[in-house]
Amino acid sequence: MVKRLVLGLCGLLLLASPAGAQPFAGSPSPANVAHSFRALVQTADETVLVSWAEPGRYAERRGTSRDRRPFLAERGGVTYVGRAPDFPGAVTRRTFVARPDAFSSLERFVEPVDFVLAQARRGTRTLVATTAGGKAAWRTSYALRANDCAGLRAGRATLWLARSTLLPLRLEERRGGRTTVSRFDLRSVNASLPASDFRTPLLGARPFREDQGFRRTSPAAAGAQLSYAPELPALLPTGFVRSLTGWAPRSARTGAEGSNPAKPELFAAVYRRGFERIDVSQRLAGTGGFPADPFGGECTFQFEEAATVRGVSARYGAGPSTPPHLYWREGRVLYTVSGPFPKADLVAIANSLAPVP
């Protein structure tokens, strides 16, 4: 069971809205939906200027560099990584759009936010009203498990979120007397970002090249390429709209250390409410289905629970480094649904899946 982690501090405004019988009844929800932002992200290892804009443009610049060209850029289904003294750069085309197949550098900022929002919306986590860097914020704390695989001791993390947008502001992790801090200095929210923010980094003469094979198309066009009828949810939280869809002949390898082999006939859809996202995927099961959790990662911990979707057994998982998610099998098709919501809400989304016309 997902553990109950609650902060109770007298004299401070508390937010705790247990989800009721109706789906998506938990809080918080963003008062100001962030469709784009710039932030200066400072960690112990680096300082980077981050730019993000819907439906999935993302870039990072070195914060101390005079070169305004990004060293990482994601746009239009292509990811570019700039050259370095010992690296010729890389270009990945037709990238996957939905988790668990898709990966973006942005995920390291998203995962702890999704984790605490899902628990808060379930009513098992309390967010405390406070400030961070002069901005109105929610604060919460959660345990960090000891991790022998990664050589990490047990500890505790504290996360601050902007109260209006639910974007991250600060993350502190304490393990064995050592504290690491990540600061997210939001420079702008919902400002128009120029194309130059996402221009191609400088590449070497022979950059590494990869093609993941994902075709961004309408759901109906994707369905015409598949031997099964892809399904989309009829029920979603308020404000979420379909952002990206498409298909690929084969999925990515998923799970910890690629423990799940690539599967044929991937269909994927992404729904967004600004920075928040709900991902839906389907693929043929082939032999053996999902041998392991497709969202699992090396040296990561997650809470896991049994679930039931449309009368069949499913699994729900979530952790500080793993997005809340469901996965299950129906007949010859494997399904996943993920997003910053508790099990009951993701089950409601999954139960509403219906074939694309």
GUMIGU-263508 format. One record per atom (N, C-alpha, C, O): x, y, z. Coordinates in steps of 0.001 Angstrom, whole numbers, plus 500000, padded with zeros to 6 digits. Layout:
! GUMIGU-263508
XYZ...
! end
This chain:
! GUMIGU-263508
500838498802500000500000500000500000500872501247500000501952501272500590500390502259499340501115503524499375501086504037500797500019504132501404502239504366501331502301504774502722501779506174502916501881507024502031501208506407504111500677507714504443501802508541505022502351508211506073502146509623504328503213510515504773502602511896504951502320512565503957502390512341506169501662513573506425502474514487507320502999514057508346502573515727506936503165516752507784502059517471508514501118517940507876502133517577509837501146518343510567501839519456511325502479519193512343501732520689510864502395521827511484501340522824511937500575523340511121501300523093513221500283523985513772500497525408513283501628525848513081499383526125513097499431527537512754499620527821511290499619528985510887499788526758510446499977526961509011498772526420508269498154525441508687498445527069507162497367526597506317497767525268505700498855525143505137496870524252505808497154522929505288496231522618504133495093523084504088496729521826503197495924521383502069495884519871502104496925519222502000494694519296502249494527517850502224493101517555501823492192517682502643492887517169500593491545516938500083491418515499499626491741515184498480490948514606500514490846513205500113489943513050498906488892513684498814490364512196497977489553511955496804488281511229497204488341510250497948487142511682496731485876511070497075485489510023496061486323509500495322484198509728496044483712508705495132483873509138493686484109508304492812483750510430493425483904510922492067485384510976491690486213511395492498485722510556490468487139510660490068487586512107489976486791513009489709488869512305490203489524513608490071489000514625491091489024515829490834488524514141492252487998515045493271489093515579494191488854516511494959490293514997494121491361515451495005491996516741494537491802517164493397492749517358495414493447518599495096494925518415495442495273517481496165495802519294494935495529520573494291495437520455492767495844519455492174494894521499492159494931521701490723495556523062490454495438523961491287496213523237489320496866524528489062495858525637488825494949525493488008496017526747489542495179527922489292495618528627488019494812529264487340496912528509487696497487529108486503498204528017485732499306527619486108497595527521484652498168526416483883499388526918483117499299527879482352500527526258483327501782526670482690501909526007481327502100524794481236501802526806480263501959526303478904503384526493478400503758525912477381504179527292479092505589527461478763506274528068479981505625528679480830507589527896480058508345528554481128509822528541480792510296527750479976510534529447481449511995529437481512512381529367482979511744529994483825513431528600483280513892528492484659515399528290484680515952527581483840516059528920485650517468528671485896517548527584486957517142527791488101518068526435486577518128525277487467519556525130487977520498524974487199519699525183489294521010525086489920521070523840490781520256523663491686522042522971490496522287521781491306523741521804491759524501522712491424524107520789492523525497520715492988526460520522491829527635520871491935525970519965490715526851519620489597526841520626488460527823520725487724525741521386488294525645522246487119524604523335487329523772523281488235524691524332486444523684525386486353523242525453484900524058525685484008521952525250484665521444525251483300520218526146483212519439526258484158520064526780482056518869527555481763517943526661480943518288526237479840516766526381481494515816525458480897514700526242480224514181527202480793514330525835479009513168526384478307512242525232477975512688524185477507510945525424478218509958524388477893508703525048477361508296526102477849508085524430476360506829524926475813506067523755475213506662522812474691504739523829475295503916522792474675504129522765473166504495523783472580503903521596472515503458520335473102504591519486473651504332518483474317505840519859473393506947519067473905508292519625473512509247518868473336508390520949473371509680521563473066510443521771474362509880522226475358511720521438474347512524521513475563513966521777475175514454521245474178514655522608475970516067522902475689516792523234476980516190523708477943518094522978476985518963523324478108520185524062477583520812523649476608520512525176478260521739525926477991522576525945479249522038525985480356523866525918479093524729526036480270524612527440480819524813528421480104524287527525482092523980528818482692525138529783482750524927530994482824526377529270482718527540530146482809528184530410481455529205531093481377527591529872480380528193530014479059527688531274478364526539531675478555528561531907477546528136533049476733527454532605475443526805533401474764527609531322475114526986530797473896525496530615474152525116529835475025524656531310473416523219531235473616522609530028472933521407529792473057523407529266472219522877528069471570522730526963472623523640526770473429521605526233472637521450525162473635522423524023473389522888523825472267522735523259474464523525522053474272522620520827474212523081519728473902521336521012474505520347519954474330519049520598473869518622521601474441518414520038472845517150520580472353516261519448471871516720518522471203514979519535472219513975518579471763512861519374471091512266520262471702512586519055469845511506519749469138511061518904467948511879518274467278509752518902467696509218518251466513509575516791466367509686516293465246509758516089467478510095514680467393511547514377467159511895513232466872512418515376467272513862515185467117514569515706468364514256516791468855515523514930468874516336515346470013517777515535469556518360514653468925518346516701469883519725517024469525520546517177470802520104517818471755521724516595470820522680516781471909523956517330471300524507516736470374524431518460471812525582519129471224526893518397471446527015517523472305527858518784470645529186518174470740529865518605472034529539519637472621530821517782472459531663518061473622533069517600473277533260516928472263534071517947474104535445517552473762535608516064473461536409515698472602534864515203474150535000513761473933533725513133473390533520511926473517532856513963472778531569513462472290531182514224471023531193515455471032530836513522469919530564514206468657529153514774468541528800515361467518528345514601469591526957515017469525526066513864469074526557512802468692524744514083469120523808513022468763522528513622468210522120514714468606521896512897467288520613513282466722519705512054466751520012511031466140518588512164467465517613511070467534516320511543466888515715512511467349515894510877465835514712511280465084513526510367465386513678509250465880512338510887465071511076510168465262511017509552466656510779508354466810511236510386467663511284509923469042509900509539469550508886510077469105509879508602470485508636508217471141508086509407471927508846510221472452506758509498472002506156510668472650505605510373474034505484511291474846505266509116474333504568508797475578505393507832476429506105506973475910505281507993477726505889507037478644505080505731478599503871505779478375505716504559478805507072504356479299508158504329478223509335504190478556507800504457476949508796504370475878509614505644475753510815505596475489508957506791475943509623508080475747510527508400476930510269507997478064511595509139476630512458509666477690512872511076477323513218511357476176512832511955478303513303513324478129514118513716479348513854513245480454515112514579479150515873515101480290514978515831481268515325515986482439513826516279480791512880516980481654512328516080482746511855516579483767512375514762482559511755513848483510512336513977484909511626513758485890513610514327485021514200514404486350513572515513487190513663515489488417512932516489486533512199517520487260510748517104487484510125517514488464510212516290486577508789515937486609508488514869487647507473514958488337509344513861487774509013512667488543508683512945490014507653512456490480509489513699490778509095513938492173507820514755492302507068514578493261507563515656491341506328516447491367505126515537491157504148515626491900505186514662490156504083513733489904503814512849491112502660512574491440504867512408491768504740511513492924503964512175494056503020511588494585504355513400494435503680514039495573502277514511495195501380514493496038502068514935493939500730515364493536499751514194493565498605514360493985500185513017493127499303511858493155498883511524494582497716511221494830499824511579495519499475511271496906498605512360497525497685512061498285498893513625497201498047514703497719496625514574497194495667514783497938496480514232495916495150514091495316494432512856495827493207512769495741495169511917496348494565510745496972494111511046498396493271510336498948494669512099498989494357512444500364495287511826501371494987511847502565496417511271500939497379510650501847498645511479502010499623511003502587498641512681501523499777513592501696499251514988501948498306515438501300499872515670502896499512517044503224500549518002502660501751517797502828500083519042501995500947520093501490500775521322502369499655521742502659501885521885502784501884523014503714502092524316502954503009524429502140501240525294503221501377526597502572502566527343503159502669527495504376503472527812502289504671528512502731505149529392501586504373529701500682506403529797501609507004530533500507508359529907500183508964529238501020508821530132498968510145529680498536510670530697497541510065530921496493511795531312497870512353532331496989511416533503496763511413534108495691510625533819497770509688534927497653508405534588496927507570535471496730508214533340496521507014532921495801506130532074496711506634531284497509504809532238496593503874531394497323504079529947496905504175529648495714504145529049497881504531527671497578503769526692498453503226527047499500503747525428497983503371524294498800504650523543499152505546523414498317504739523047500389505908522270500815505459520915501330504426520796501988506247519898501022505976518564501547507288517807501669508300518190501081507258516732502437508464515950502691508131514473502547507017514050502858509104513680502072508873512244501943510173511499502208511270512038502060510010510227502608511162509408502943511902508969501697511307508733500646513213508865501838514071508293500792514610506968501308515303506923502324514294505904500611514744504582501034516250504428500835516835505021499928516861503624501695518252503243501467518331502485500147517425501726499802519407502694499420519527502120498087520916501512497942521871502187497558521007500210498261522297499537498170522803499508496738524008499595496499521872499384495769522254499324494362523016500576493946524024500498493244522518501740494391523154503009494029524127503501495100524727504565494947524286502744496169525197503147497240524709504351498019525510505189498433523380504450498227522796505597498909522182505175500239521535504131500325522386505989501278521791505734502581520369506267502622519973507070501777519607505817503606518245506320503776518285507799504144519273508284504696517218508502503839517175509929504150515779510492503979514779509788504125515734511780503667514454512457503515514594513568502480515633514223502388513534513767501706513500514822500703512398515809501050511351515428501573512640517071500759511626518114500910511499518826499577512489519229498967510248518970499136509958519553497820509050520756497992508069520708498735509389521850497288508549523049497252507990523192495832508728523080494853506679523442495731506011523669494453505414525061494422504910525544495436505465525717493263504780526994493103503284526774493317502699525872492717502658527595494171501282527328494559500300527502493404499287526803493351500576528412492484499614528667491410499787527719490230498801527303489623501044527368489894501302526561488690501660525110488991501585524266488098502050524795490235502530523472490647503849523098489985504205521921489933504582524099489475505924523859488969506898523732490143506657524321491196507985522982489989508941522840491093509695524135491339509989524890490412510003524378492620510790525543493012512096525140493705513122525796493526512056524069494489513237523688495260513084522229495696511993521793496064514181521486495652514203520109496126515459519903496958516575520126496489515261519475498203516375519159499103516337517677499422515284517126499744517500517034499329517608515628499689518697515480500736519832515910500532518339514861501873519286514652502973519499513161503151518554512409503387520748512745503037521117511344503239522411511288504033523430511836503611522372510632505174523576510413505956524333511677506301525562511693506232523635512735506670524281513981507049524679514856505884525212515945506099524442514425504663524769515222503475523487515720502834522528514964502677523471516995502463522290517595501850522638518079500451523634518776500256521813517705499480521945518224498126520707519045497814519595518679498195520904520157497118519815521096496852519741521363495353520757521603494701518531521318494821518254521746493452517299522917493517516240522823494138517661524020492883516815525224492893516274525468491493516999525344490506514999525816491415514331526100490146513868527555490193512789527859490701514682528429489667514364529860489659513548530165488413514106530310487325512228530263488563511352530507487421511540531929486922511209532885487622512071532073485712512313533391485136511075533927484416510851535137484391510271533039483830509039533461483156508111532270483064508564531128482980506815532527483079505784531509482910504766532050481916504270533167482065504462531252480907503475531588479870503875532789479016503026533438478404505173533078478981505667534068478024505913533373476686506154532167476637505850534139475614506124533583474285507628533347474157508416534286474269508022532103473925509439531774473819509856531753472354509177531134471536510952532412472005511374532469470598511901531133470114512329530296470910511868530941468817512383529707468218513863529513468531514347528381468558514588530612468767516021530499469049516297529744470346517382529191470523515315529719471258515498528947472490515704527466472195516352526761472968515150526990471070515139525567470777515922525223469508515709524169468910516829526120469101517556525866467860518549524728468043518850524316469163519046524233466926519902523051466932521244523345467593521888524336467247521681522511468534523016522690469119524110522485468078523866521954466995525305522912468421526462522672467565526828521200467616527040520645468694526903520568466457527200519146466359528574518926465748529086519783465028529160517787466033530422517428465412530202516981463972529068516924463495531284516669463293531203516288461882530436514981461698529771514800460678530516514079462655529855512794462559529131512469463866529585511619464633528011513142464121527265512864465352526637511476465315526347510936464248526437510917466489525719509656466603524275509872466145523656510871466512523738508955465357522381509120464821521535507886465141522002506748465095520262508164465469519313507093465803517937507484465286517591508665465243517156506485464896515778506698464459514896505730465236514981504517465045514038506272466122513183505412466940511935504955466190511253504031466634511630505588465064510581505080464195509166505461464557508226504887464007508971506418465471507609506784465866507036507808464891507655508841464636505845507518464343505194508419463399504120509209464128503187508628464683504245510519464129503217511366464734502070511535463736502231512171462695500928510965464060499777511007463170498511511162464007498559511135465237497381511326463324496093511327464004495795509926464523496353508956464011494921509795465535494567508451466017494005507560464915494328506374464858493163508119464034492574507305462970493645506830461991493620505678461557494590507715461639495662507315460726496560506261461364497028505347460686496801506388462672497589505371463365496858504042463359497460502994463121495542504085463623494767502860463664494776502111462351494681500883462339494887502825461248494916502182459940496174501346459744496214500492458858497211501580460565498476500859460440498590499702461430499578498967461406497598499531462296497684498556463375496692497425463154495658497611462514497013496244463691496134495087463558495087495031464659494254494125464667495112495975465583494107496084466636493549497501466609494154498397466019492416497705467237491798499034467290492368499803468475492091499434469616493159500863468252493694501636469374492560502316470139491499502599469583492806502571471423491771503129472286492246504418472934493422504565473269491316505349473105491573506627473774490584506797474923489473506270474862490973507528475973490073507696477116488942508674476820489135509693476157487753508337477329486597509231477227486456510095478467485690511059478471487201509752479533487107510471480807488491510943481219489424510146481321488620512252481456489893512849481856489628513956482860488519514487482911490636514318483670490469515474484556490222516746483752490627516853482595489560517695484376489254518963483724490527519634483220491524519715483937490482520114481980491584520881481425492553520096480583493360520699479875492516518757480624493445517959479827492912517819478405491740517502478203493781518059477417493411517934476011494468517092475300495629517060475707494050516412474231494982515573473495496029516429472814495708517401472129497287516057473008498404516851472522499141516158471380499383516771470340499501514882471561500278514145470571499764512712470486499422512108471503499710512175469283499372510768469081500207510224467928500800510984467164500244508911467813500936508289466700501208506827466953500667506229467883502059506255466110502325504830466201503755504530465762504415505363465141504212503351466088505525502877465650505443501388465374504689500685466048506201500882464396506198499438464148506623498630465362506150497514465576507532499212466164507985498530467379508149499556468486508481500715468238507910499110469707508086499959470877509556500028471258510405499401470624509843500790472292511171500752472903511263499556473838510243498966474196512453499201474229512628498292475359512251499066476618512595500242476739511567498444477538511121499130478745511510498327479978511973497190479886511304498965481155511621498307482410513066498467482790513884498943482003513377498062484013514738498178484523515703497409483641515508496222483378516744498088483186517777497504482330517191496881481065517719495895480550516087497466480563515483496965479338514969495550479458515035494775478504514443495200480659514015493828480904512820493409480062512605492215479855512032494375479566510933494066478652511398494289477215511788495407476875511370493283476373511823493483474987510883494392474226509742494601474638511358494935473114510508495747472244509330494919471766509464493734471459508151495578471707506926494900471300506427495495469986506673496669469709505729494701469172505245495224467896504012496106468052503248495976469009503837497009467084502631497810466898502299498686468119501307498460468814503141499671468354502932500612469455501974501722469037502119502305467963501000502009469889500160503200469757500339504023471020500394503470472118500430505353470874500663506199472038499934507517471890499785508039470785499478508056473018498799509350473055499218510090474309499399509493475370499369511405474173499715512274475297498622513328475439498243513983474468498122513479476663497159514523476998497841515486477956498560515066478863497611516790477752498286517786478566497309518765479196496285519124478614497658519178480392497109520367481027498324521219481360498786521278482499498827521881480308500074522617480474501218521660480755501461520732479985501922521885481860503091521094482222502705519671482640503507518750482487501499519479483162501046518154483563500696517323482335500245517857481322500907516009482433500630515148481290500058513820481756500392513329482834499193513245480931498686511886481085499044511145479810498705511596478716499726510011479936500174509232478792499395507922478718499130507281479735499037507542477501498326506295477231499103505534476170499518506123475171499306504242476366499986503449475334499361502070475220498789501542476173499485501502474025499070500128473749500081499504472798500723500191472002500206498193472900501129497445472030500726495981472074500050495544473006501139495228471070500859493802471074501703493110472140502872493437472341501087492152472814501768491486473926502863490560473436503908490439474075502633489902472297503626488935471848503751487806472851502771487428473493504932487277472986505175486178473926505559486731475287506566487427475417504768486428476289505150486762477656504649488087478174504800488356479365504066488924477353503550490194477860504645491082478408505716491189477811504383491737479568505392492529480273506035491641481333505402491410482363507238491133481151507873490355482216508102491176483480508125490619484577508270492490483344508530493364484486507786494677484286507325494979483185507673495447485348507003496745485284507660497593484191508858497867484270506900498014483173507524498774482074508035500140482501508843500742481793507577500647483660508038501942484160509184501798485154509715502802485629509567500586485471510628500367486444511976500840485936512217500889484730512845501185486862514174501666486517515236501039487393514931500486488449516475501123486960517580500590487737517743501389489027517706502619489021517920500680490115518246501311491411517183502319491847517516503333492460515921502059491543514846502948491983513846502154492808513699500942492644513155502870493708512133502256494555510786502858494206510685504052493922509742502022494228508394502528494043507427501743494914507666500577495229506328502394495303505227501715495960504410501008494889504240501539493791503903499815495193503128499061494222501840498546494862501814498209496045500771498490494062499480497999494509498818497221493385499065497475492206497970496266493767497130495585492801495969496501492420495543497335493219495461496344491205494323497118490716493507496226489791493952495151489389492305496692489460491454496000488501490974496994487462490425498040487807491175496677486205490748497535485092489880496707484156490333495701483610488649497124483975487727496459483048487675494959483290487611494154482361487706494608484598487536493213484992488784492370484960488715491175485248489945492953484615491180492172484586492170492747485589492065493911485978493115491940486001494112492357486986495090493352486370495499493213485217495455494353487157496421495371486739497339495662487907497108495203489026498377496426487639499306496865488686499418498374488649499462498989487583499464498966489855499690500403490005501020500601490717501324499901491683501806501550490241503076501855490886503357503340490857502864504052489982504151503817491812504562505223491871505735505340492826505828504606493809506634506278492524507768506519493401508387507864493120508032508502492129509311508324493965509945509627493756510669509752492424510900510863491946511034508612491813511700508640490508510926507858489458511469507493488416509637507599489744508805506818488837507430507459488745506798507664489780506935507786487551505618508412487460504522507457487905504634506255487663503464507949488550502324507086488877501775506448487605501603507124486590501502505139487663501146504450486423500360503180486686500420502604487772499626502756485675498955501463485618499477500696484411499824501291483390499531499360484534499778498544483345499029497226483495498900496689484595498533496710482359497753495485482367497684494904480956498123495520479984497118493696480877496970493015479591495510492626479383494856492125480298495006492859478177493698492374477764493880491662476434494206492285475423493666490356476441493842489592475212495263489703474698496214489386475413495409490149473473496748490228472878497362491611472968498402491862472359496734492529473725497210493908473804497638494245475235496960493891476199498777494937475353499268495473476621498933496956476698499088497685475719498472497400477866498038498782478058498847499439479174499278498776480119499049500758479049499579501559480153498847502892480196498452503431479162498669503416481406498162504766481634499003505369482741499199504728483773499505506580482561500335507204483588500020508686483690499572509306482726500260509251484874500029510666485096500030510983486578500037510062487395500024512274486961500166512679488363498868512537489168498383513503489756498315511316489184497045511063489837497093509730490585497890508859490238496253509562491601496250508315492369495650507165491584495140507333490476495728505984492200495271504774491519493824504875491068493521504543489922492927505320491927491504505360491581491259506224490352490421505887489515491984507337490235491796508224489085492333507593487801491695507669486750493516506968487894494058506322486695493189505136486275493045504867485082492609504423487247491690503339486908490455503889486197489972503284485240489941505032486657488782505638485996489111505997484547488292505785483653490304506537484314490731506847482944490818505562482128490323505496481003491457504534482711491632503269482001490291502616481672490117502068480583489347502673482609488036502068482378487258502772481267486351502190480673487618504032480989486890504796479968487458504626478566486927505206477620488527503844478407489142503666477094488123503095476110487397502151476425488081503677474926487156503227473892487863503274472545488731504123472343487514502378471612488205502335470323488084503656469555487053504328469592489164504002468864489163505176467991488209504896466830488289503822466233487311505822466488486379505591465381487135505306464082486513505088463042
! end
